[in-house]
Amino acid sequence: MLYAIIAVDHPNSLSARLQARPAHLARLEALRDEGRLILAGPHPAIDSPDPGEAGFSGSLIVAEFPDLAAAEAWAADDPYRAAGVYSAVGVKPFKQVFP
């Protein structure tokens, strides 16, 4: 089943985000290589595809996991959590309708 992982960044966490980014991307690449990643990306803090120093307000990941517990466990181990980037993370079942 698909799950949406919805994270909210701490204010002024861009520096920590940039430091943890390689490890964060490596985990997403592993999901992609397994054919389980539907989409992933950050929410710019301003209305711009390149927010610069304004940074990001959070992230969205939609991926396939065996069950909610597995999705929550995967989200709990995200390098952004360990680096203190995220202030909150929610995991919800997701039903893809389009495309």
Secondary structure, DSSP 8 states (H G I E B T S, - for coil): -EEEEEEEE-TT-HHHHHHHHHHHHHHHHHHHHTT-EEEEEEEESSSSSS-GGG-EEEEEEEEE-SSHHHHHHHHHT-HHHHTT-EEEEEEEEE-----
